[in-house]
Amino acid sequence: MMAKNTLRTRGVRVLALTAALGASSLISMPALAELSPALDRISISAGAFSADPTFVTTLNSKYGNFQSSGMGLGKETMPRVKADIMIFDSQGISFDYYQYKHDYGGATAHTVDVFGSAVTTATNANLGLQLDFAKLAYKWWFGSGNTVLGLGAGAAYYKVSLNGNVGLSINNAATGLDYGYSDDAVAALLEIGVRHAISPDLRLYANASGTKKSDGNLRGVISNVAVGVEWFPIKNVGVVLDYGIHQIDLTRDDVINVNINSKLEGPSAFIKVRF
């Protein structure tokens, strides 16, 4: 019984000492410096990216080759989420995510003369594409006035899902291949940005980032640039509008070799909450 009381007493003392040390640490922590009015300690933005994409796809298979021409596909609206968290007075983490989906179809036909007989060949392809893209960067911010420069390094994650078919017809005798796969990759990311506060509630910004992966089944380059404005009619809730260009050039080697070259260009709109 004495042993149990002794252990209980020691436990209470350890808890009390731990609490005292924790309180002492909190009291002795230096106060965080005041941020530039162009930055927030924590911010979360949710909205949509409305792009007018161009799309070029090359398919190579044992049934033949198909290449779409660069063409506009009409407006596409994609969900998009961004977040920024300052860890220290001049360093923080930046996150961005969007998803692009589109179905595409096309066909080619040729008639040639073979020993006096007309031979007609036709190739058709139907492609369903989904691209998920997310980037996470650690940023260093330089400057303490109304204008700051940010340099970031991190990683980009992208996932491509394809499904469809490629077919070949020779004088109405048809053969083809149905296929579908999903693949993803992680690549190093570099980022640069500039932010300027006209006032604490009205700010301008410009960002550029790029990622490149030269090995693996799914490789290529993804880059984007954007310029925008933030307005906070309420202290902690605002509206963000920007205009961006996202260039995607990816190659996948499989039973069917696919090259995807897409340019997404258009405005994004967000509701932004800051703390």
C-alpha positions as CSV (number, residue, x, y, z in Angstrom):
1,M,0.0,0.0,0.0
2,M,2.8,2.3,0.9
3,A,4.5,1.5,-2.5
4,K,1.3,2.4,-4.4
5,N,1.0,5.7,-2.5
6,T,4.6,6.5,-3.2
7,L,4.2,5.8,-6.9
8,R,1.0,7.9,-7.0
9,T,2.8,10.8,-5.2
10,R,5.8,10.6,-7.6
11,G,3.4,10.6,-10.6
12,V,1.6,13.7,-9.4
13,R,5.0,15.4,-8.9
14,V,6.1,14.5,-12.4
15,L,2.8,15.8,-13.9
16,A,3.1,19.0,-11.9
17,L,6.7,19.5,-12.9
18,T,5.8,18.8,-16.6
19,A,3.0,21.4,-16.5
20,A,5.2,23.9,-14.8
21,L,7.9,23.5,-17.4
22,G,5.4,23.8,-20.2
23,A,3.9,26.9,-18.8
24,S,7.4,28.4,-18.3
25,S,8.3,27.6,-21.9
26,L,5.1,29.3,-23.2
27,I,5.9,32.4,-21.1
28,S,9.5,32.5,-22.2
29,M,8.7,32.1,-26.0
30,P,9.5,35.2,-27.9
31,A,6.5,37.0,-29.5
32,L,6.1,36.4,-33.2
33,A,7.2,39.4,-35.3
34,E,4.5,41.3,-37.2
35,L,4.1,40.0,-40.7
36,S,4.2,42.0,-43.9
37,P,0.6,43.1,-44.7
38,A,1.0,41.1,-47.9
39,L,1.1,37.8,-45.9
40,D,-1.2,35.9,-43.6
41,R,-0.3,33.5,-40.7
42,I,-2.8,31.0,-42.1
43,S,-5.1,31.2,-45.1
44,I,-7.4,28.7,-46.9
45,S,-8.9,29.3,-50.4
46,A,-11.6,27.2,-52.1
47,G,-13.0,27.8,-55.5
48,A,-12.8,26.8,-59.1
49,F,-10.5,27.2,-62.2
50,S,-12.4,27.9,-65.4
51,A,-10.1,27.1,-68.3
52,D,-10.3,27.2,-72.1
53,P,-8.0,24.2,-72.8
54,T,-6.2,23.2,-76.0
55,F,-5.5,19.5,-76.2
56,V,-3.1,17.5,-78.4
57,T,-2.8,13.7,-77.9
58,T,-0.6,11.2,-79.7
59,L,-1.4,7.5,-79.5
60,N,0.9,4.9,-80.8
61,S,-0.1,1.2,-80.8
62,K,0.2,-1.9,-82.9
63,Y,-3.1,-1.0,-84.6
64,G,-1.7,2.3,-85.9
65,N,-1.0,5.8,-84.9
66,F,-3.4,8.6,-84.1
67,Q,-2.7,12.3,-83.4
68,S,-5.3,14.9,-82.7
69,S,-4.8,18.4,-83.8
70,G,-4.5,21.3,-81.3
71,M,-8.0,22.5,-80.8
72,G,-10.2,24.3,-78.3
73,L,-12.5,22.0,-76.4
74,G,-14.8,24.6,-74.8
75,K,-14.8,25.8,-71.2
76,E,-13.9,23.4,-68.4
77,T,-14.6,24.2,-64.8
78,M,-12.3,22.4,-62.3
79,P,-12.4,22.4,-58.5
80,R,-9.4,24.0,-56.9
81,V,-8.1,24.4,-53.3
82,K,-5.1,26.4,-52.0
83,A,-3.6,27.0,-48.5
84,D,-0.7,28.9,-47.0
85,I,0.7,28.5,-43.5
86,M,3.5,30.6,-42.0
87,I,5.7,28.5,-39.7
88,F,8.1,31.2,-38.8
89,D,8.2,34.9,-39.4
90,S,9.7,34.5,-42.9
91,Q,9.0,30.8,-43.8
92,G,5.9,28.8,-44.5
93,I,4.2,26.1,-46.5
94,S,2.1,26.5,-49.6
95,F,-0.4,24.0,-51.1
96,D,-2.3,24.0,-54.3
97,Y,-4.7,21.3,-55.9
98,Y,-6.9,21.1,-59.0
99,Q,-8.4,18.3,-61.1
100,Y,-8.9,18.3,-64.9
101,K,-11.3,15.9,-66.7
102,H,-12.2,15.6,-70.4
103,D,-13.4,13.0,-72.9
104,Y,-12.0,13.2,-76.4
105,G,-12.6,11.3,-79.6
106,G,-11.3,11.5,-83.2
107,A,-10.8,9.5,-86.4
108,T,-8.8,9.4,-89.5
109,A,-9.5,7.7,-92.9
110,H,-7.4,7.1,-96.0
111,T,-8.0,5.4,-99.3
112,V,-5.1,4.2,-101.4
113,D,-4.7,2.3,-104.6
114,V,-3.1,-1.1,-104.3
115,F,-2.5,-2.9,-107.6
116,G,-5.6,-1.3,-109.1
117,S,-7.9,-1.9,-106.1
118,A,-9.0,0.8,-103.6
119,V,-8.1,0.0,-100.0
120,T,-9.7,2.1,-97.3
121,T,-8.1,2.3,-93.8
122,A,-9.7,4.0,-90.9
123,T,-8.3,4.7,-87.4
124,N,-10.4,5.9,-84.5
125,A,-9.6,6.7,-80.9
126,N,-11.7,7.6,-77.9
127,L,-9.9,8.9,-74.9
128,G,-11.1,9.8,-71.4
129,L,-8.6,11.8,-69.5
130,Q,-8.4,12.8,-65.8
131,L,-5.5,14.7,-64.3
132,D,-5.1,15.3,-60.6
133,F,-2.3,17.8,-59.8
134,A,-1.2,18.9,-56.3
135,K,1.9,20.8,-55.2
136,L,3.4,21.4,-51.8
137,A,6.3,23.8,-51.4
138,Y,8.3,25.2,-48.5
139,K,8.7,28.9,-49.0
140,W,11.1,31.6,-47.8
141,W,9.8,35.1,-47.9
142,F,12.2,38.1,-48.3
143,G,11.1,41.6,-47.3
144,S,9.1,43.1,-44.4
145,G,7.3,46.0,-46.1
146,N,4.3,46.0,-48.4
147,T,6.2,44.0,-51.0
148,V,7.7,40.5,-50.4
149,L,9.4,38.0,-52.6
150,G,8.9,34.3,-52.1
151,L,11.2,31.4,-53.2
152,G,9.9,27.9,-52.8
153,A,11.1,24.3,-53.2
154,G,9.0,21.1,-52.7
155,A,7.2,18.4,-54.6
156,A,4.4,18.0,-57.1
157,Y,2.2,15.0,-57.3
158,Y,0.3,14.2,-60.4
159,K,-2.0,11.4,-61.4
160,V,-3.2,10.5,-64.9
161,S,-6.2,8.2,-65.5
162,L,-6.9,7.2,-69.1
163,N,-9.6,4.9,-70.6
164,G,-10.7,4.4,-74.1
165,N,-10.1,2.4,-77.2
166,V,-8.1,2.5,-80.4
167,G,-9.4,0.7,-83.5
168,L,-8.3,0.0,-87.1
169,S,-10.5,-0.9,-90.0
170,I,-9.3,-2.1,-93.4
171,N,-12.1,-2.4,-96.0
172,N,-14.6,-2.7,-93.1
173,A,-12.7,-5.5,-91.4
174,A,-12.1,-4.1,-87.9
175,T,-9.8,-4.8,-85.1
176,G,-8.9,-2.8,-82.0
177,L,-7.9,-2.6,-78.4
178,D,-9.8,-1.3,-75.3
179,Y,-7.6,0.0,-72.6
180,G,-7.6,1.7,-69.3
181,Y,-5.0,2.6,-66.7
182,S,-4.1,5.0,-63.9
183,D,-0.6,6.1,-63.0
184,D,0.9,8.7,-60.8
185,A,4.3,10.3,-60.1
186,V,6.1,12.7,-57.7
187,A,8.6,15.2,-59.0
188,A,10.7,18.0,-57.6
189,L,9.1,21.5,-57.7
190,L,10.5,25.0,-57.8
191,E,8.4,28.1,-57.2
192,I,8.8,31.9,-57.1
193,G,6.2,34.5,-56.1
194,V,5.7,38.2,-55.5
195,R,3.1,39.8,-53.2
196,H,2.2,43.4,-52.7
197,A,-0.3,45.0,-50.3
198,I,-2.0,48.2,-51.6
199,S,-3.7,48.1,-48.2
200,P,-4.2,45.3,-45.6
201,D,-7.5,44.4,-47.3
202,L,-6.4,44.8,-51.0
203,R,-3.4,42.9,-52.3
204,L,-1.8,41.8,-55.6
205,Y,0.3,38.7,-56.3
206,A,2.1,36.8,-59.1
207,N,3.3,33.2,-59.0
208,A,5.2,30.9,-61.2
209,S,6.2,27.2,-60.7
210,G,7.5,24.3,-62.6
211,T,8.2,20.6,-62.2
212,K,10.0,18.1,-64.4
213,K,10.4,14.3,-64.2
214,S,12.7,12.6,-66.8
215,D,12.4,9.0,-65.7
216,G,9.7,6.5,-65.0
217,N,6.6,5.4,-66.9
218,L,4.9,8.7,-66.5
219,R,7.3,11.6,-67.2
220,G,7.2,15.1,-68.5
221,V,6.9,18.8,-67.5
222,I,4.1,20.7,-65.8
223,S,4.5,24.5,-65.4
224,N,2.1,27.3,-64.4
225,V,2.0,31.1,-64.0
226,A,-0.7,33.2,-62.5
227,V,-1.4,36.8,-61.5
228,G,-4.2,37.8,-59.2
229,V,-5.9,40.2,-56.7
230,E,-7.3,39.7,-53.2
231,W,-10.0,41.8,-51.6
232,F,-11.2,41.4,-48.0
233,P,-14.6,43.2,-47.5
234,I,-14.6,41.5,-44.1
235,K,-11.4,41.3,-42.0
236,N,-11.0,37.5,-42.2
237,V,-13.0,36.6,-45.3
238,G,-12.2,37.8,-48.8
239,V,-12.5,37.1,-52.5
240,V,-9.6,36.1,-54.8
241,L,-9.5,36.4,-58.6
242,D,-6.6,35.4,-60.7
243,Y,-5.7,34.5,-64.3
244,G,-3.4,31.5,-64.9
245,I,-1.7,29.4,-67.6
246,H,-1.0,25.8,-66.9
247,Q,1.2,23.9,-69.5
248,I,1.1,20.1,-69.3
249,D,3.3,17.8,-71.4
250,L,3.3,14.2,-70.2
251,T,4.3,10.9,-71.8
252,R,3.2,7.4,-70.7
253,D,4.9,4.2,-72.1
254,D,2.6,1.1,-72.1
255,V,0.9,-1.2,-74.5
256,I,-0.2,2.1,-76.0
257,N,2.2,4.9,-75.9
258,V,0.5,8.2,-75.1
259,N,1.7,11.8,-75.2
260,I,-0.6,14.4,-73.7
261,N,0.1,18.1,-74.4
262,S,-2.5,20.3,-72.9
263,K,-2.6,24.0,-72.1
264,L,-5.1,25.2,-69.5
265,E,-5.7,28.9,-69.6
266,G,-8.3,31.0,-67.8
267,P,-9.5,32.6,-64.5
268,S,-9.8,31.2,-61.0
269,A,-12.1,32.5,-58.3
270,F,-11.9,31.7,-54.6
271,I,-13.4,32.5,-51.3
272,K,-10.4,33.0,-48.9
273,V,-10.4,32.7,-45.1
274,R,-7.4,34.1,-43.2
275,F,-6.4,33.9,-39.6
